[in-house]
Amino acid sequence: MTTPVVSIAYHSGFGHTAVLAEAVRAGAADAGAEVHLIKVDEITDEQWETLDRSDAIVFGSPTYMGTASGAFHVFAEGTSGRWYTRAWQDKLAAGFTNSASKSGDKLHTLQFFQTLAAQHGMSWVSLGLLPGWNASTASENDLNRLGFFAGAAAQSNNDQGPEGVHKADIATAEHLGRRVAETALVFARGRIAA
């Protein structure tokens, strides 16, 4: 049996996104993956090599001013050598983000991740959930309570620390990690069969 390698390349400014990164890690590990958490603002040569050998890379960043954080943009630009050599071609990719507002232009951050993945020739793994909390019988505790399809999106109040990350958003991030790991396993088995 093949064990997929999933790396979570993320930046967290105030700790909220780190909570989500840990949830993605937990979901992927629960699905049987070897998982690595990589803080992009502290990345080492060894961690770059880990990304290169990963079957899937999950991008994560807070949404600041309608896009990923400056630290994540520095990381993204730092991948240009890998873009040139096609080192991440055919890997899986996914993403997650957090902002204080319910919308907060988080979709733009997820689309930035999708474009980065596409430039590398990666295949995007969506959240794969219907929207929650969109009917009178629904609840803010539903998975995908904010109704994003491209990736996991969370909302954390700007007057609370990491402890304020909503439990439904944590569960949604866990779902994303599990889905990425399960998809990576299917791809790995397919490569072996081919």
C-alpha positions in Angstrom: 0.0 0.0 0.0 1.2 3.5 -0.9 1.3 6.2 1.8 0.6 9.6 0.2 2.8 12.5 1.3 0.8 15.7 2.0 2.5 19.0 2.8 0.7 22.0 4.2 2.6 25.2 3.2 1.1 28.1 5.1 1.5 31.4 6.8 -0.3 32.5 9.9 -0.1 36.1 11.1 -2.0 35.9 14.3 -2.5 32.2 14.8 -5.9 31.7 13.3 -4.6 30.2 10.1 -2.2 27.9 12.1 -5.3 26.4 13.8 -6.7 25.6 10.4 -3.4 24.2 9.2 -3.4 21.9 12.2 -6.9 20.8 11.3 -6.0 20.1 7.7 -3.0 18.1 9.0 -5.3 16.1 11.4 -7.7 15.3 8.6 -5.0 14.2 6.2 -3.3 12.1 8.9 -6.6 10.5 9.8 -6.9 9.4 6.1 -3.5 7.7 6.4 -1.2 10.3 4.8 2.3 11.3 5.9 1.8 14.9 6.7 4.2 17.9 7.0 3.4 21.3 8.3 5.6 24.0 6.7 5.6 27.6 7.8 6.5 29.4 4.6 8.0 32.4 6.4 10.5 30.1 8.1 11.0 27.5 5.3 14.3 25.6 5.2 16.1 23.8 2.3 15.0 20.5 3.7 11.4 21.7 3.7 11.6 22.8 0.1 12.8 19.2 -0.6 9.8 17.9 1.3 7.5 19.9 -0.9 9.3 18.5 -4.0 8.6 14.9 -2.9 5.0 15.5 -1.7 2.1 14.0 -3.6 0.0 17.0 -2.6 0.6 20.5 -1.3 -2.1 22.4 0.5 -1.6 26.2 0.5 -2.9 28.3 3.4 -2.8 31.9 4.3 -4.9 34.6 6.0 -6.7 36.9 3.6 -5.2 40.4 4.1 -6.4 43.3 2.0 -8.2 40.9 -0.4 -5.4 38.4 -1.1 -2.9 36.1 0.6 -0.5 37.6 3.1 2.8 39.2 2.0 4.7 36.4 3.5 2.8 33.9 1.4 3.4 36.0 -1.7 7.1 35.9 -1.0 6.9 32.1 -0.8 4.9 31.9 -4.0 7.5 34.0 -5.9 10.2 31.7 -4.3 8.6 28.7 -6.2 9.6 30.2 -9.6 12.7 27.8 -9.9 10.4 24.9 -9.4 8.0 26.3 -12.0 10.9 26.5 -14.5 11.9 22.9 -13.9 8.3 21.7 -13.6 9.2 20.1 -10.2 5.6 20.2 -9.0 3.9 19.1 -12.3 1.0 16.7 -11.7 1.0 17.1 -7.9 -2.3 17.8 -6.2 -3.0 21.2 -4.7 -5.7 22.6 -2.4 -6.1 25.7 -0.2 -7.6 27.3 2.9 -7.8 30.8 4.2 -9.3 32.9 7.1 -10.4 36.5 7.5 -12.3 38.5 10.1 -15.2 39.2 7.8 -17.7 36.6 6.6 -16.6 37.2 3.0 -13.5 39.3 3.4 -12.7 38.6 -0.3 -11.5 35.2 0.7 -12.4 33.8 -2.7 -9.6 36.0 -4.2 -7.1 34.3 -2.0 -8.3 30.8 -2.9 -8.2 31.8 -6.6 -4.7 33.1 -6.1 -3.8 29.6 -4.8 -5.6 28.0 -7.8 -3.6 30.1 -10.2 -0.3 29.3 -8.5 -1.2 25.6 -8.7 -2.2 25.9 -12.3 1.1 27.7 -13.2 2.9 24.7 -11.7 0.8 22.2 -13.6 -0.8 20.9 -10.5 -4.3 19.5 -10.2 -6.7 21.3 -7.9 -8.7 19.5 -5.2 -11.9 21.4 -4.3 -13.6 21.3 -1.0 -16.2 18.9 -2.3 -19.0 20.0 0.1 -22.3 21.6 -0.5 -22.8 24.9 1.3 -24.0 24.9 4.8 -26.0 27.4 6.8 -28.1 28.6 3.9 -31.6 27.6 4.9 -33.9 28.3 7.9 -33.3 24.8 9.1 -29.5 25.1 8.8 -27.0 26.1 11.5 -23.8 28.1 11.7 -22.3 24.8 13.0 -22.7 23.2 9.5 -19.6 22.1 7.6 -18.8 24.7 4.9 -20.9 27.3 6.8 -19.6 30.1 4.6 -20.4 28.4 1.4 -17.1 28.2 -0.4 -16.4 25.5 -3.1 -12.8 26.2 -4.1 -11.3 25.5 -0.7 -11.8 25.8 3.1 -12.7 29.3 4.2 -13.0 30.4 7.8 -14.0 33.5 9.7 -12.5 34.6 13.0 -13.6 37.6 14.9 -10.9 40.4 14.9 -11.1 40.8 18.6 -10.4 37.1 19.4 -7.2 35.1 19.2 -6.7 31.6 17.8 -9.2 30.2 20.4 -11.9 32.1 18.5 -11.6 30.0 15.3 -15.1 28.6 14.8 -15.5 24.9 15.4 -17.4 24.4 12.1 -14.5 26.0 10.2 -12.0 23.7 12.0 -14.1 20.7 11.0 -14.3 22.0 7.4 -10.5 22.3 7.3 -10.2 18.7 8.6 -12.6 17.6 5.9 -10.3 19.3 3.3 -7.2 17.5 4.7 -9.0 14.2 4.6 -10.2 14.8 1.0 -6.8 15.7 -0.2 -5.2 12.6 1.4 -7.8 10.3 0.0 -7.5 11.9 -3.5 -3.7 11.6 -3.3 -4.0 7.9 -2.5 -6.2 7.3 -5.5 -3.7 9.2 -7.7 -0.7 7.2 -6.3 -2.5 3.9 -6.8 -3.4 5.0 -10.4 0.3 5.8 -11.1 1.3 2.4 -9.8 -1.4 0.6 -11.9 -0.4 2.5 -15.0 
